[in-house]
Amino acid sequence: MNRVVTVRPLSDFALELIFSDGLQKIVDIRSFIDKGLSAALQDEAYFRRVFIEDGGGIAWPNGYDLCPNYLHDEVPAISLAQV
């Protein structure tokens, strides 16, 4: 199982992630922000409160989280120029 070991919020709802296997990528999570728990992430200050949870995924204080394997394997990387 992959684990996020570093998460850094960037502009435009992008996150820089480093995984336990050394993979480093920038992901855009705008497509995950909609209604319900994820709606809070529309506020940039709240979005920046992202942290790594015990299971190696990323989460926010309201309980919204994203699985590390999904982020590693399924969410496409974007370039810094896109941020």
PDB file of N, CA, C and O in Angstrom:
ATOM      1  N   MET A   1       0.837  -1.180   0.000  1.00  0.00           N
ATOM      2  CA  MET A   1       0.000   0.000   0.000  1.00  0.00           C
ATOM      3  C   MET A   1       0.883   1.244   0.000  1.00  0.00           C
ATOM      4  O   MET A   1       1.881   1.320   0.716  1.00  0.00           O
ATOM      5  N   ASN A   2       0.502   2.189  -0.797  1.00  0.00           N
ATOM      6  CA  ASN A   2       1.206   3.461  -0.839  1.00  0.00           C
ATOM      7  C   ASN A   2       0.699   4.368   0.267  1.00  0.00           C
ATOM      8  O   ASN A   2      -0.466   4.315   0.658  1.00  0.00           O
ATOM      9  N   ARG A   3       1.601   5.200   0.759  1.00  0.00           N
ATOM     10  CA  ARG A   3       1.245   6.173   1.786  1.00  0.00           C
ATOM     11  C   ARG A   3       1.765   7.530   1.346  1.00  0.00           C
ATOM     12  O   ARG A   3       2.843   7.627   0.759  1.00  0.00           O
ATOM     13  N   VAL A   4       1.009   8.567   1.625  1.00  0.00           N
ATOM     14  CA  VAL A   4       1.498   9.920   1.414  1.00  0.00           C
ATOM     15  C   VAL A   4       2.402  10.237   2.601  1.00  0.00           C
ATOM     16  O   VAL A   4       2.005  10.069   3.754  1.00  0.00           O
ATOM     17  N   VAL A   5       3.626  10.698   2.310  1.00  0.00           N
ATOM     18  CA  VAL A   5       4.541  11.058   3.395  1.00  0.00           C
ATOM     19  C   VAL A   5       4.720  12.572   3.496  1.00  0.00           C
ATOM     20  O   VAL A   5       5.146  13.084   4.531  1.00  0.00           O
ATOM     21  N   THR A   6       4.395  13.280   2.424  1.00  0.00           N
ATOM     22  CA  THR A   6       4.451  14.745   2.425  1.00  0.00           C
ATOM     23  C   THR A   6       3.299  15.276   1.599  1.00  0.00           C
ATOM     24  O   THR A   6       3.029  14.774   0.508  1.00  0.00           O
ATOM     25  N   VAL A   7       2.617  16.290   2.112  1.00  0.00           N
ATOM     26  CA  VAL A   7       1.578  16.981   1.349  1.00  0.00           C
ATOM     27  C   VAL A   7       1.805  18.477   1.514  1.00  0.00           C
ATOM     28  O   VAL A   7       2.024  18.971   2.620  1.00  0.00           O
ATOM     29  N   ARG A   8       1.747  19.190   0.390  1.00  0.00           N
ATOM     30  CA  ARG A   8       1.922  20.635   0.423  1.00  0.00           C
ATOM     31  C   ARG A   8       0.862  21.264  -0.467  1.00  0.00           C
ATOM     32  O   ARG A   8       0.834  21.001  -1.669  1.00  0.00           O
ATOM     33  N   PRO A   9      -0.009  22.090   0.099  1.00  0.00           N
ATOM     34  CA  PRO A   9      -1.017  22.753  -0.718  1.00  0.00           C
ATOM     35  C   PRO A   9      -0.377  23.837  -1.588  1.00  0.00           C
ATOM     36  O   PRO A   9       0.492  24.585  -1.137  1.00  0.00           O
ATOM     37  N   LEU A  10      -0.822  23.904  -2.835  1.00  0.00           N
ATOM     38  CA  LEU A  10      -0.369  24.913  -3.777  1.00  0.00           C
ATOM     39  C   LEU A  10      -1.563  25.783  -4.160  1.00  0.00           C
ATOM     40  O   LEU A  10      -2.630  25.660  -3.558  1.00  0.00           O
ATOM     41  N   SER A  11      -1.406  26.637  -5.123  1.00  0.00           N
ATOM     42  CA  SER A  11      -2.516  27.474  -5.570  1.00  0.00           C
ATOM     43  C   SER A  11      -3.480  26.682  -6.450  1.00  0.00           C
ATOM     44  O   SER A  11      -3.154  25.590  -6.916  1.00  0.00           O
ATOM     45  N   ASP A  12      -4.650  27.234  -6.668  1.00  0.00           N
ATOM     46  CA  ASP A  12      -5.659  26.659  -7.568  1.00  0.00           C
ATOM     47  C   ASP A  12      -6.048  25.225  -7.225  1.00  0.00           C
ATOM     48  O   ASP A  12      -6.268  24.411  -8.121  1.00  0.00           O
ATOM     49  N   PHE A  13      -6.132  24.915  -5.940  1.00  0.00           N
ATOM     50  CA  PHE A  13      -6.601  23.609  -5.461  1.00  0.00           C
ATOM     51  C   PHE A  13      -5.712  22.448  -5.916  1.00  0.00           C
ATOM     52  O   PHE A  13      -6.186  21.342  -6.174  1.00  0.00           O
ATOM     53  N   ALA A  14      -4.429  22.730  -6.004  1.00  0.00           N
ATOM     54  CA  ALA A  14      -3.457  21.693  -6.326  1.00  0.00           C
ATOM     55  C   ALA A  14      -2.704  21.306  -5.054  1.00  0.00           C
ATOM     56  O   ALA A  14      -2.539  22.107  -4.135  1.00  0.00           O
ATOM     57  N   LEU A  15      -2.258  20.062  -5.034  1.00  0.00           N
ATOM     58  CA  LEU A  15      -1.466  19.561  -3.918  1.00  0.00           C
ATOM     59  C   LEU A  15      -0.209  18.899  -4.461  1.00  0.00           C
ATOM     60  O   LEU A  15      -0.257  18.158  -5.443  1.00  0.00           O
ATOM     61  N   GLU A  16       0.906  19.174  -3.815  1.00  0.00           N
ATOM     62  CA  GLU A  16       2.128  18.448  -4.115  1.00  0.00           C
ATOM     63  C   GLU A  16       2.191  17.281  -3.137  1.00  0.00           C
ATOM     64  O   GLU A  16       2.116  17.473  -1.923  1.00  0.00           O
ATOM     65  N   LEU A  17       2.328  16.078  -3.673  1.00  0.00           N
ATOM     66  CA  LEU A  17       2.339  14.867  -2.852  1.00  0.00           C
ATOM     67  C   LEU A  17       3.639  14.106  -3.070  1.00  0.00           C
ATOM     68  O   LEU A  17       4.146  14.022  -4.188  1.00  0.00           O
ATOM     69  N   ILE A  18       4.164  13.561  -1.999  1.00  0.00           N
ATOM     70  CA  ILE A  18       5.279  12.620  -2.075  1.00  0.00           C
ATOM     71  C   ILE A  18       4.803  11.354  -1.365  1.00  0.00           C
ATOM     72  O   ILE A  18       4.286  11.401  -0.248  1.00  0.00           O
ATOM     73  N   PHE A  19       4.992  10.227  -2.044  1.00  0.00           N
ATOM     74  CA  PHE A  19       4.533   8.933  -1.539  1.00  0.00           C
ATOM     75  C   PHE A  19       5.687   8.117  -0.965  1.00  0.00           C
ATOM     76  O   PHE A  19       6.857   8.411  -1.209  1.00  0.00           O
ATOM     77  N   SER A  20       5.339   7.103  -0.210  1.00  0.00           N
ATOM     78  CA  SER A  20       6.328   6.259   0.459  1.00  0.00           C
ATOM     79  C   SER A  20       7.252   5.528  -0.511  1.00  0.00           C
ATOM     80  O   SER A  20       8.351   5.131  -0.125  1.00  0.00           O
ATOM     81  N   ASP A  21       6.832   5.342  -1.764  1.00  0.00           N
ATOM     82  CA  ASP A  21       7.695   4.694  -2.748  1.00  0.00           C
ATOM     83  C   ASP A  21       8.569   5.693  -3.500  1.00  0.00           C
ATOM     84  O   ASP A  21       9.281   5.314  -4.429  1.00  0.00           O
ATOM     85  N   GLY A  22       8.521   6.974  -3.105  1.00  0.00           N
ATOM     86  CA  GLY A  22       9.344   8.002  -3.730  1.00  0.00           C
ATOM     87  C   GLY A  22       8.660   8.781  -4.840  1.00  0.00           C
ATOM     88  O   GLY A  22       9.190   9.796  -5.292  1.00  0.00           O
ATOM     89  N   LEU A  23       7.497   8.331  -5.290  1.00  0.00           N
ATOM     90  CA  LEU A  23       6.777   9.059  -6.334  1.00  0.00           C
ATOM     91  C   LEU A  23       6.411  10.447  -5.822  1.00  0.00           C
ATOM     92  O   LEU A  23       5.892  10.600  -4.717  1.00  0.00           O
ATOM     93  N   GLN A  24       6.688  11.442  -6.636  1.00  0.00           N
ATOM     94  CA  GLN A  24       6.324  12.815  -6.318  1.00  0.00           C
ATOM     95  C   GLN A  24       5.468  13.336  -7.453  1.00  0.00           C
ATOM     96  O   GLN A  24       5.844  13.223  -8.620  1.00  0.00           O
ATOM     97  N   LYS A  25       4.318  13.907  -7.121  1.00  0.00           N
ATOM     98  CA  LYS A  25       3.467  14.455  -8.158  1.00  0.00           C
ATOM     99  C   LYS A  25       2.591  15.567  -7.634  1.00  0.00           C
ATOM    100  O   LYS A  25       2.332  15.671  -6.435  1.00  0.00           O
ATOM    101  N   ILE A  26       2.146  16.388  -8.548  1.00  0.00           N
ATOM    102  CA  ILE A  26       1.208  17.459  -8.235  1.00  0.00           C
ATOM    103  C   ILE A  26      -0.134  17.050  -8.811  1.00  0.00           C
ATOM    104  O   ILE A  26      -0.228  16.666  -9.977  1.00  0.00           O
ATOM    105  N   VAL A  27      -1.169  17.133  -7.991  1.00  0.00           N
ATOM    106  CA  VAL A  27      -2.512  16.757  -8.428  1.00  0.00           C
ATOM    107  C   VAL A  27      -3.464  17.930  -8.236  1.00  0.00           C
ATOM    108  O   VAL A  27      -3.324  18.719  -7.302  1.00  0.00           O
ATOM    109  N   ASP A  28      -4.425  18.026  -9.131  1.00  0.00           N
ATOM    110  CA  ASP A  28      -5.471  19.042  -9.064  1.00  0.00           C
ATOM    111  C   ASP A  28      -6.703  18.350  -8.499  1.00  0.00           C
ATOM    112  O   ASP A  28      -7.199  17.394  -9.096  1.00  0.00           O
ATOM    113  N   ILE A  29      -7.202  18.810  -7.368  1.00  0.00           N
ATOM    114  CA  ILE A  29      -8.357  18.133  -6.783  1.00  0.00           C
ATOM    115  C   ILE A  29      -9.663  18.915  -6.936  1.00  0.00           C
ATOM    116  O   ILE A  29     -10.655  18.600  -6.280  1.00  0.00           O
ATOM    117  N   ARG A  30      -9.664  19.926  -7.796  1.00  0.00           N
ATOM    118  CA  ARG A  30     -10.903  20.688  -8.014  1.00  0.00           C
ATOM    119  C   ARG A  30     -12.081  19.798  -8.366  1.00  0.00           C
ATOM    120  O   ARG A  30     -13.206  20.063  -7.944  1.00  0.00           O
ATOM    121  N   SER A  31     -11.837  18.748  -9.131  1.00  0.00           N
ATOM    122  CA  SER A  31     -12.948  17.881  -9.549  1.00  0.00           C
ATOM    123  C   SER A  31     -13.566  17.108  -8.384  1.00  0.00           C
ATOM    124  O   SER A  31     -14.661  16.563  -8.521  1.00  0.00           O
ATOM    125  N   PHE A  32     -12.885  17.053  -7.249  1.00  0.00           N
ATOM    126  CA  PHE A  32     -13.414  16.362  -6.072  1.00  0.00           C
ATOM    127  C   PHE A  32     -14.198  17.293  -5.153  1.00  0.00           C
ATOM    128  O   PHE A  32     -14.840  16.834  -4.208  1.00  0.00           O
ATOM    129  N   ILE A  33     -14.151  18.590  -5.420  1.00  0.00           N
ATOM    130  CA  ILE A  33     -14.802  19.576  -4.561  1.00  0.00           C
ATOM    131  C   ILE A  33     -16.178  19.900  -5.125  1.00  0.00           C
ATOM    132  O   ILE A  33     -16.297  20.450  -6.219  1.00  0.00           O
ATOM    133  N   ASP A  34     -17.211  19.555  -4.373  1.00  0.00           N
ATOM    134  CA  ASP A  34     -18.573  19.763  -4.844  1.00  0.00           C
ATOM    135  C   ASP A  34     -19.463  20.119  -3.660  1.00  0.00           C
ATOM    136  O   ASP A  34     -19.375  21.220  -3.116  1.00  0.00           O
ATOM    137  N   LYS A  35     -20.303  19.199  -3.272  1.00  0.00           N
ATOM    138  CA  LYS A  35     -21.248  19.413  -2.164  1.00  0.00           C
ATOM    139  C   LYS A  35     -20.852  18.551  -0.974  1.00  0.00           C
ATOM    140  O   LYS A  35     -19.866  17.816  -1.027  1.00  0.00           O
ATOM    141  N   GLY A  36     -21.608  18.646   0.070  1.00  0.00           N
ATOM    142  CA  GLY A  36     -21.364  17.822   1.253  1.00  0.00           C
ATOM    143  C   GLY A  36     -20.064  18.210   1.937  1.00  0.00           C
ATOM    144  O   GLY A  36     -19.729  19.392   2.020  1.00  0.00           O
ATOM    145  N   LEU A  37     -19.332  17.220   2.425  1.00  0.00           N
ATOM    146  CA  LEU A  37     -18.086  17.472   3.149  1.00  0.00           C
ATOM    147  C   LEU A  37     -17.065  18.224   2.310  1.00  0.00           C
ATOM    148  O   LEU A  37     -16.341  19.075   2.827  1.00  0.00           O
ATOM    149  N   SER A  38     -17.003  17.918   1.025  1.00  0.00           N
ATOM    150  CA  SER A  38     -15.982  18.539   0.187  1.00  0.00           C
ATOM    151  C   SER A  38     -16.240  20.017  -0.070  1.00  0.00           C
ATOM    152  O   SER A  38     -15.316  20.732  -0.460  1.00  0.00           O
ATOM    153  N   ALA A  39     -17.457  20.497   0.134  1.00  0.00           N
ATOM    154  CA  ALA A  39     -17.789  21.899  -0.134  1.00  0.00           C
ATOM    155  C   ALA A  39     -16.921  22.855   0.688  1.00  0.00           C
ATOM    156  O   ALA A  39     -16.622  23.959   0.232  1.00  0.00           O
ATOM    157  N   ALA A  40     -16.521  22.451   1.875  1.00  0.00           N
ATOM    158  CA  ALA A  40     -15.687  23.312   2.724  1.00  0.00           C
ATOM    159  C   ALA A  40     -14.348  23.634   2.070  1.00  0.00           C
ATOM    160  O   ALA A  40     -13.750  24.669   2.362  1.00  0.00           O
ATOM    161  N   LEU A  41     -13.876  22.760   1.191  1.00  0.00           N
ATOM    162  CA  LEU A  41     -12.584  22.952   0.549  1.00  0.00           C
ATOM    163  C   LEU A  41     -12.594  24.089  -0.468  1.00  0.00           C
ATOM    164  O   LEU A  41     -11.534  24.495  -0.943  1.00  0.00           O
ATOM    165  N   GLN A  42     -13.765  24.608  -0.808  1.00  0.00           N
ATOM    166  CA  GLN A  42     -13.845  25.741  -1.726  1.00  0.00           C
ATOM    167  C   GLN A  42     -13.210  26.988  -1.119  1.00  0.00           C
ATOM    168  O   GLN A  42     -12.788  27.886  -1.846  1.00  0.00           O
ATOM    169  N   ASP A  43     -13.143  27.046   0.196  1.00  0.00           N
ATOM    170  CA  ASP A  43     -12.474  28.135   0.889  1.00  0.00           C
ATOM    171  C   ASP A  43     -10.975  27.817   0.923  1.00  0.00           C
ATOM    172  O   ASP A  43     -10.559  26.812   1.500  1.00  0.00           O
ATOM    173  N   GLU A  44     -10.169  28.685   0.298  1.00  0.00           N
ATOM    174  CA  GLU A  44      -8.743  28.396   0.169  1.00  0.00           C
ATOM    175  C   GLU A  44      -8.053  28.214   1.516  1.00  0.00           C
ATOM    176  O   GLU A  44      -7.183  27.354   1.651  1.00  0.00           O
ATOM    177  N   ALA A  45      -8.425  29.001   2.501  1.00  0.00           N
ATOM    178  CA  ALA A  45      -7.812  28.862   3.824  1.00  0.00           C
ATOM    179  C   ALA A  45      -8.108  27.479   4.409  1.00  0.00           C
ATOM    180  O   ALA A  45      -7.240  26.863   5.027  1.00  0.00           O
ATOM    181  N   TYR A  46      -9.321  27.003   4.214  1.00  0.00           N
ATOM    182  CA  TYR A  46      -9.678  25.671   4.707  1.00  0.00           C
ATOM    183  C   TYR A  46      -8.959  24.597   3.891  1.00  0.00           C
ATOM    184  O   TYR A  46      -8.464  23.621   4.453  1.00  0.00           O
ATOM    185  N   PHE A  47      -8.900  24.771   2.578  1.00  0.00           N
ATOM    186  CA  PHE A  47      -8.197  23.828   1.702  1.00  0.00           C
ATOM    187  C   PHE A  47      -6.760  23.624   2.176  1.00  0.00           C
ATOM    188  O   PHE A  47      -6.245  22.507   2.142  1.00  0.00           O
ATOM    189  N   ARG A  48      -6.120  24.692   2.615  1.00  0.00           N
ATOM    190  CA  ARG A  48      -4.728  24.634   3.054  1.00  0.00           C
ATOM    191  C   ARG A  48      -4.548  23.901   4.389  1.00  0.00           C
ATOM    192  O   ARG A  48      -3.414  23.692   4.819  1.00  0.00           O
ATOM    193  N   ARG A  49      -5.610  23.518   5.035  1.00  0.00           N
ATOM    194  CA  ARG A  49      -5.532  22.787   6.311  1.00  0.00           C
ATOM    195  C   ARG A  49      -5.379  21.280   6.111  1.00  0.00           C
ATOM    196  O   ARG A  49      -5.534  20.509   7.058  1.00  0.00           O
ATOM    197  N   VAL A  50      -5.080  20.867   4.903  1.00  0.00           N
ATOM    198  CA  VAL A  50      -4.895  19.450   4.579  1.00  0.00           C
ATOM    199  C   VAL A  50      -3.788  18.863   5.460  1.00  0.00           C
ATOM    200  O   VAL A  50      -2.818  19.539   5.800  1.00  0.00           O
ATOM    201  N   PHE A  51      -3.959  17.593   5.818  1.00  0.00           N
ATOM    202  CA  PHE A  51      -2.947  16.893   6.608  1.00  0.00           C
ATOM    203  C   PHE A  51      -2.917  15.422   6.202  1.00  0.00           C
ATOM    204  O   PHE A  51      -3.811  14.946   5.502  1.00  0.00           O
ATOM    205  N   ILE A  52      -1.899  14.718   6.639  1.00  0.00           N
ATOM    206  CA  ILE A  52      -1.774  13.280   6.376  1.00  0.00           C
ATOM    207  C   ILE A  52      -2.397  12.541   7.555  1.00  0.00           C
ATOM    208  O   ILE A  52      -2.036  12.769   8.710  1.00  0.00           O
ATOM    209  N   GLU A  53      -3.340  11.652   7.243  1.00  0.00           N
ATOM    210  CA  GLU A  53      -3.984  10.884   8.309  1.00  0.00           C
ATOM    211  C   GLU A  53      -3.188   9.618   8.610  1.00  0.00           C
ATOM    212  O   GLU A  53      -2.266   9.270   7.873  1.00  0.00           O
ATOM    213  N   ASP A  54      -3.539   8.945   9.670  1.00  0.00           N
ATOM    214  CA  ASP A  54      -2.799   7.764  10.123  1.00  0.00           C
ATOM    215  C   ASP A  54      -2.650   6.689   9.057  1.00  0.00           C
ATOM    216  O   ASP A  54      -1.626   6.007   9.018  1.00  0.00           O
ATOM    217  N   GLY A  55      -3.628   6.521   8.203  1.00  0.00           N
ATOM    218  CA  GLY A  55      -3.574   5.492   7.165  1.00  0.00           C
ATOM    219  C   GLY A  55      -2.750   5.875   5.955  1.00  0.00           C
ATOM    220  O   GLY A  55      -2.628   5.084   5.019  1.00  0.00           O
ATOM    221  N   GLY A  56      -2.170   7.094   5.951  1.00  0.00           N
ATOM    222  CA  GLY A  56      -1.331   7.513   4.841  1.00  0.00           C
ATOM    223  C   GLY A  56      -2.068   8.276   3.763  1.00  0.00           C
ATOM    224  O   GLY A  56      -1.462   8.677   2.769  1.00  0.00           O
ATOM    225  N   GLY A  57      -3.358   8.484   3.937  1.00  0.00           N
ATOM    226  CA  GLY A  57      -4.121   9.298   3.001  1.00  0.00           C
ATOM    227  C   GLY A  57      -4.074  10.750   3.430  1.00  0.00           C
ATOM    228  O   GLY A  57      -3.435  11.102   4.421  1.00  0.00           O
ATOM    229  N   ILE A  58      -4.759  11.585   2.670  1.00  0.00           N
ATOM    230  CA  ILE A  58      -4.839  12.993   3.054  1.00  0.00           C
ATOM    231  C   ILE A  58      -6.252  13.300   3.513  1.00  0.00           C
ATOM    232  O   ILE A  58      -7.214  12.672   3.072  1.00  0.00           O
ATOM    233  N   ALA A  59      -6.364  14.276   4.409  1.00  0.00           N
ATOM    234  CA  ALA A  59      -7.671  14.587   4.981  1.00  0.00           C
ATOM    235  C   ALA A  59      -7.720  16.051   5.404  1.00  0.00           C
ATOM    236  O   ALA A  59      -6.710  16.755   5.431  1.00  0.00           O
ATOM    237  N   TRP A  60      -8.927  16.472   5.729  1.00  0.00           N
ATOM    238  CA  TRP A  60      -9.184  17.812   6.248  1.00  0.00           C
ATOM    239  C   TRP A  60      -9.907  17.663   7.586  1.00  0.00           C
ATOM    240  O   TRP A  60     -10.458  16.599   7.870  1.00  0.00           O
ATOM    241  N   PRO A  61      -9.913  18.703   8.406  1.00  0.00           N
ATOM    242  CA  PRO A  61     -10.498  18.594   9.753  1.00  0.00           C
ATOM    243  C   PRO A  61     -11.952  18.129   9.799  1.00  0.00           C
ATOM    244  O   PRO A  61     -12.375  17.566  10.809  1.00  0.00           O
ATOM    245  N   ASN A  62     -12.724  18.347   8.742  1.00  0.00           N
ATOM    246  CA  ASN A  62     -14.131  17.939   8.756  1.00  0.00           C
ATOM    247  C   ASN A  62     -14.332  16.460   8.433  1.00  0.00           C
ATOM    248  O   ASN A  62     -15.469  15.990   8.400  1.00  0.00           O
ATOM    249  N   GLY A  63     -13.250  15.719   8.195  1.00  0.00           N
ATOM    250  CA  GLY A  63     -13.349  14.292   7.911  1.00  0.00           C
ATOM    251  C   GLY A  63     -13.283  13.925   6.441  1.00  0.00           C
ATOM    252  O   GLY A  63     -13.221  12.740   6.113  1.00  0.00           O
ATOM    253  N   TYR A  64     -13.296  14.900   5.549  1.00  0.00           N
ATOM    254  CA  TYR A  64     -13.175  14.596   4.122  1.00  0.00           C
ATOM    255  C   TYR A  64     -11.768  14.071   3.873  1.00  0.00           C
ATOM    256  O   TYR A  64     -10.790  14.678   4.311  1.00  0.00           O
ATOM    257  N   ASP A  65     -11.661  12.943   3.171  1.00  0.00           N
ATOM    258  CA  ASP A  65     -10.344  12.357   2.933  1.00  0.00           C
ATOM    259  C   ASP A  65     -10.251  11.735   1.553  1.00  0.00           C
ATOM    260  O   ASP A  65     -11.259  11.476   0.898  1.00  0.00           O
ATOM    261  N   LEU A  66      -9.020  11.503   1.128  1.00  0.00           N
ATOM    262  CA  LEU A  66      -8.743  10.853  -0.152  1.00  0.00           C
ATOM    263  C   LEU A  66      -7.744   9.724   0.082  1.00  0.00           C
ATOM    264  O   LEU A  66      -6.747   9.893   0.785  1.00  0.00           O
ATOM    265  N   CYS A  67      -8.024   8.590  -0.511  1.00  0.00           N
ATOM    266  CA  CYS A  67      -7.234   7.369  -0.350  1.00  0.00           C
ATOM    267  C   CYS A  67      -5.850   7.520  -1.008  1.00  0.00           C
ATOM    268  O   CYS A  67      -5.753   8.019  -2.130  1.00  0.00           O
ATOM    269  N   PRO A  68      -4.796   7.097  -0.324  1.00  0.00           N
ATOM    270  CA  PRO A  68      -3.462   7.233  -0.908  1.00  0.00           C
ATOM    271  C   PRO A  68      -3.266   6.406  -2.174  1.00  0.00           C
ATOM    272  O   PRO A  68      -2.601   6.863  -3.104  1.00  0.00           O
ATOM    273  N   ASN A  69      -3.825   5.207  -2.230  1.00  0.00           N
ATOM    274  CA  ASN A  69      -3.674   4.390  -3.439  1.00  0.00           C
ATOM    275  C   ASN A  69      -4.373   5.026  -4.627  1.00  0.00           C
ATOM    276  O   ASN A  69      -3.854   5.001  -5.744  1.00  0.00           O
ATOM    277  N   TYR A  70      -5.550   5.596  -4.391  1.00  0.00           N
ATOM    278  CA  TYR A  70      -6.273   6.279  -5.458  1.00  0.00           C
ATOM    279  C   TYR A  70      -5.474   7.480  -5.954  1.00  0.00           C
ATOM    280  O   TYR A  70      -5.344   7.682  -7.161  1.00  0.00           O
ATOM    281  N   LEU A  71      -4.941   8.272  -5.035  1.00  0.00           N
ATOM    282  CA  LEU A  71      -4.130   9.429  -5.421  1.00  0.00           C
ATOM    283  C   LEU A  71      -2.884   8.994  -6.184  1.00  0.00           C
ATOM    284  O   LEU A  71      -2.487   9.648  -7.149  1.00  0.00           O
ATOM    285  N   HIS A  72      -2.277   7.917  -5.768  1.00  0.00           N
ATOM    286  CA  HIS A  72      -1.040   7.414  -6.387  1.00  0.00           C
ATOM    287  C   HIS A  72      -1.302   6.862  -7.779  1.00  0.00           C
ATOM    288  O   HIS A  72      -0.588   7.188  -8.728  1.00  0.00           O
ATOM    289  N   ASP A  73      -2.328   6.024  -7.900  1.00  0.00           N
ATOM    290  CA  ASP A  73      -2.527   5.251  -9.135  1.00  0.00           C
ATOM    291  C   ASP A  73      -3.515   5.854 -10.125  1.00  0.00           C
ATOM    292  O   ASP A  73      -3.369   5.650 -11.330  1.00  0.00           O
ATOM    293  N   GLU A  74      -4.507   6.583  -9.653  1.00  0.00           N
ATOM    294  CA  GLU A  74      -5.603   6.996 -10.526  1.00  0.00           C
ATOM    295  C   GLU A  74      -5.683   8.479 -10.842  1.00  0.00           C
ATOM    296  O   GLU A  74      -6.130   8.857 -11.925  1.00  0.00           O
ATOM    297  N   VAL A  75      -5.259   9.315  -9.923  1.00  0.00           N
ATOM    298  CA  VAL A  75      -5.374  10.760 -10.134  1.00  0.00           C
ATOM    299  C   VAL A  75      -4.171  11.211 -10.962  1.00  0.00           C
ATOM    300  O   VAL A  75      -3.030  11.019 -10.542  1.00  0.00           O
ATOM    301  N   PRO A  76      -4.409  11.807 -12.130  1.00  0.00           N
ATOM    302  CA  PRO A  76      -3.287  12.181 -12.990  1.00  0.00           C
ATOM    303  C   PRO A  76      -2.474  13.339 -12.408  1.00  0.00           C
ATOM    304  O   PRO A  76      -3.005  14.219 -11.731  1.00  0.00           O
ATOM    305  N   ALA A  77      -1.188  13.310 -12.687  1.00  0.00           N
ATOM    306  CA  ALA A  77      -0.305  14.387 -12.284  1.00  0.00           C
ATOM    307  C   ALA A  77      -0.480  15.552 -13.257  1.00  0.00           C
ATOM    308  O   ALA A  77      -0.783  15.360 -14.434  1.00  0.00           O
ATOM    309  N   ILE A  78      -0.282  16.758 -12.737  1.00  0.00           N
ATOM    310  CA  ILE A  78      -0.272  17.941 -13.576  1.00  0.00           C
ATOM    311  C   ILE A  78       1.098  18.587 -13.467  1.00  0.00           C
ATOM    312  O   ILE A  78       1.862  18.274 -12.554  1.00  0.00           O
ATOM    313  N   SER A  79       1.413  19.477 -14.381  1.00  0.00           N
ATOM    314  CA  SER A  79       2.705  20.152 -14.338  1.00  0.00           C
ATOM    315  C   SER A  79       2.604  21.422 -13.497  1.00  0.00           C
ATOM    316  O   SER A  79       1.514  21.943 -13.261  1.00  0.00           O
ATOM    317  N   LEU A  80       3.749  21.904 -13.053  1.00  0.00           N
ATOM    318  CA  LEU A  80       3.768  23.145 -12.292  1.00  0.00           C
ATOM    319  C   LEU A  80       3.200  24.306 -13.102  1.00  0.00           C
ATOM    320  O   LEU A  80       2.628  25.238 -12.535  1.00  0.00           O
ATOM    321  N   ALA A  81       3.353  24.255 -14.413  1.00  0.00           N
ATOM    322  CA  ALA A  81       2.845  25.329 -15.269  1.00  0.00           C
ATOM    323  C   ALA A  81       1.326  25.418 -15.215  1.00  0.00           C
ATOM    324  O   ALA A  81       0.760  26.471 -15.507  1.00  0.00           O
ATOM    325  N   GLN A  82       0.658  24.330 -14.847  1.00  0.00           N
ATOM    326  CA  GLN A  82      -0.786  24.299 -14.765  1.00  0.00           C
ATOM    327  C   GLN A  82      -1.306  24.853 -13.449  1.00  0.00           C
ATOM    328  O   GLN A  82      -2.506  25.087 -13.308  1.00  0.00           O
ATOM    329  N   VAL A  83      -0.425  25.065 -12.491  1.00  0.00           N
ATOM    330  CA  VAL A  83      -0.829  25.536 -11.165  1.00  0.00           C
ATOM    331  C   VAL A  83      -0.873  27.044 -11.142  1.00  0.00           C
ATOM    332  O   VAL A  83      -1.193  27.637 -10.112  1.00  0.00           O
TER     333      VAL A  83
END
